[in-house]
Amino acid sequence: MATVDGTFSGTGQSAVVAATKIKIRMDFAGTASVDIEERGHDGNWVKAETGITADYVDVYDSPTLVALRLNCTAHTNNVVYSLETN
C-alpha cells in the first residue's frame, strides 16, 4: 500500500500516485478548489474531476494502471489530503 498525503497551503499539485484503485480524501478548512487529474498517454495532465470545494472521499477505480495527482487551483484556506492505494 502506498500513501501520499499532505496539506495544500497554497495553489499547486500533490505528488503522483499510480494504481488501478486510489482512495482520495480531502478535508477543507474553508475555501479552496481542487481538481483530480490523470496523466494522459502523452504525459499531459487531463482533468478527471474539477472544482471540488468541500470535504471529499471517493475511490478512483480504473481497469488499467493510472497516475493521479491533485491540483489545488484556488486557495484561501488549507486542504488536508491523501491518495491511498492498496
Steps between C-alpha positions, in 0.01 A plus 500: 500500500627847409375824646565858397373755746550863573342841535437757231597833659491669160438407139700213351504126441534196722747222435389235250355157590467214249259207545171358371307602816581817691307625804490880500427700815491876545413703809433866425562752780316768304509628144709328233454320169671172409500298176576129459731446203604186310821483298418444132687271263699801374609602852263797524254527788128454425226618736307205641290712739510875549401762751478293818432752777382292799610198701536205266549121513485271197681212332639554151459159335661430162531174300862595423787658690458879532708780646301757700577823676301775667529858377399784732395774259363757748593538866377705792509233774701179531396160364633182663510214248601137447523269198514135613549180303460140616 
